[in-house]
Structure formats: structure tokens, C-alpha cells
């Protein structure tokens, strides 16, 4: 049966970030998450066996633990072991044949290994079959291994191992960091009871390993530098005797699906589990490898201008008009810009895109820059815009910024002060003038206002000259 977290409990996060704490359960359907972050040292659980999280961005530095929480393994009884869940992926339970058969491993991406058996003519417990597709959007938790059989009721065969979880992470950008683990492994089948703990010649077979589950990483950009695994569990050992219980088969590997432009040097694994150890005339089988599907491993290439030159700008006033910096992607895979830093008398305009943002293949994102010199910052000013990306080959790009700060500089000169006029008859105008020189020694236009004041400002007049 193929299933999905969409059928489980749903929670709308309304765009809020979700910073996971240690031991938190991620089970169910989670929509409209802003940033999902699993910090380093934190382990999140998938207790129900399925989760689907739809977010703007996913960062895994800790662990998402979906090991052994998928379909249940078979239960050991006093005779034959029961099958693991869920058909057709569940491993077959071992049978009470001479020597006692081991359980078959569960299947998903790869078929489960058959259990060991004795005598040579015995039919071993079959491993589970494969389920689903390698690259489609279908998901399923891992299948359980079959339980080992017992030849009597004085000791117990090994139970089958449970399968791994179904984990779906859907986001614009997904980062599994070097310390990050996304685990959907099946667990090992339980060993059959040791011969020394049985009586009356009873023997116990080992349980089959559970299959790996499903991990789907679906994003415009997916970077895996940590570990993503859906490995099958090993088969359990049979009771230690040349005529004792037979070992269980290994669980099949699950399915890892990376849907989107991928990069990173981390591990993507869906290995089959090893067969159990012990004496057996029909050897147990290892689980077959599952599938690891990745969309095209393209290469992102960022293209930015070397510099941006602003014109003259008055100091201490409003910021300049904006100048565009185009962040282009001329490669074959998307990349993410997750940090912008600016030095000098420059700023990123508030209308620029919010971090982090993705630059799709062939796409362009525009950053708007402004020159804003403070009072006193005259002359040529320089700074740098640093654009940090997720491109492994070149993480950061640098754009040189230049502009010139200008401001007026008022200088007033005259002869001796105060300015003395000769004695003048009332109601007449003196024939003598006095000069006051107003000069602008700065780099910007000076607008000056001249006014007369004092005890008798009306007795004086002025006329500007070049």
C-alpha cells in the first residue's frame, strides 16, 4: 500500500518558522512553514511513521529520525512466525520445518531476502516484494520483516524488524548540512533465542530485517552534504547450533528521491540489509539494494557586475536614487543567496528581495543599491557588496561600489569690522560702499540668504554683485 502523510493529522503553520527542539515529533502533514530548521545536536522524531512538511526553506543540521517506525515486523509465535506488514512488501514468516526457518526480509525499493531453511529441500520464507517507483512522487513507509519460527514453546524465535519511515520535505530550497542526518532505515530482525535457553531440543529462527522507507527531498534547489538513508535492516541470527534455528533474510533497501536541481557531496543510500548469521542448509538472502533517484546534477553559475558607480551625492541628506545590481544564473542548476553584506556609505534598498532567495536556472534577481554619505563624508567613497551563495565552487561574489560625497562650504570675508560708513545727511545715501565677500569653497551648490538686522536695519541696503 502506498501512503502519504496527507492522510494524517494536518497543521497549517501560517508562514511561521519552525525551529525544532530535541525529541519533537514531526509526524503528520505540516503546511505553510516558513523556515524549518533542525539545529545541530537536535534529534526530531517521526513517531507515526509518516511526515510531509511543506516549507519555504529547510535546513537540517541535526537528525530527523525515522528509523524503524514504518510497518511492523512479524511476531514470533510458538510455531510459525507471522508475516511482516504490509503485503506485498512484508516478509514472510519462518516455518517450523526441520531446523526451524528464519523470517524473510521486508521489501520496498529492493526485494527482501528470503529466510534460511533446513533441510535443503525446504521452501524458505520469502522476502517481501518491491513497492512503488524510483522517481515518482509516490511514497510508502518501509515494510516489516517476517518473524522466525520456533520448534517448540520453550524458547522464542526472533521477531521481524520494522520498516523505516516515509519522510517528505518539500521546499524552495533544502539544505542537509554536513552534520545533518535524514534517516528512514529499517531495523534488524531479532535474533532467535540461543540454544542454551531452549529445552527439549527446541530451536529458534531469526527474524527478517525491515525494509528501508522513503525519503523525498523536493525543491528547486536541494543540497545534500550530510546523510540521507533508507537502508534495509539486517536479518536476525538463528539459534547457535548445527541443527538449530535458521537466520532471517535481510530487509530490502528503501527509496531516496531527490526531485529538483541537486548538489552536494553527502551520502544518499538505500542499501539492502545483510542476511542473518547462523547454520542453514538453504542460505538466507541479503536484501536487495533499493533505489536512489536524483534529478539532473546541474551546475549553478552566478554572474554579477564587477562594480557599480554612483554619481555625486550631497552628504547628510536623503539617500541617492537606486542603482540595480543584477544577480544572474547562467548555469544549469538553481542556487540560493542567503546573505548580503555591504560596507562603506552604501545600503541595500528596502525594496530588494527578502533573504534567502532562489535564483532559478536562467533567471535574474535584482538588488537595489543606494549611496548615502553621512555629513562630512565628502570626496570619493568606496565600499563592497558581498553576495553569499550556495554554489560550492564559489560561495561569495563581490561588487565594488563607488560614489562621491559633496557639500557646500561657506566662507565670508570683509575688511576691518565693524564696517564704518562716513557721516551722511539724513534722507541721503552715502556715496561710499563697503564690501563683504561670500565664497563657496565646497563641492556642492550653495544657496545663501542675506538679511539686515540690528537697531536700524532700514538705514542700510545691499546689492549683490558677481
Buried (B, 14 or more C-beta within 10 A) or exposed (E): EEBBBEEBEEBEBEEEEBEBEEEBEBBBBBBEBBBBBBBEEBBBBBBBBBBBBBBBBBBBBBBBBBBBBBBBBBBBBBBBBBBBBBBEBBBBBBBBBBBBBBBBBBBBBBBBBBBBBBEEEBEBBBBBBBBBBBEEEBBBBBBBBBBBBBBBEBBBBBBBBBBBBBBBBBBBBBBBBEBBBBBBBBBBBBBBBBBEEBEEEBBBBBBBBBBBBBBBBBBBBBBBBBBBBBBBBBBBBBBBBEBBBBBBBBBBBBBBBBBBBBBBEBBBBBBBBBBBBBBBBBBBBBBBBBBBBBBEEBBBBBEBBEEBEBEEBBBEEEBBEBBEBEBBBEBBBBBBBBEBEBEBBBBBBEEBBEEBBBBBBEEEBEBBBBBBBEEEBBEEBEBBBEBBBBBBEEEEBEBBBBBBBBBBEEEEEEEEEEEEEEEEEEEEEEEEEBEEEEEBEBBBEBEEEEEEEEEEEEEEEEEEEE
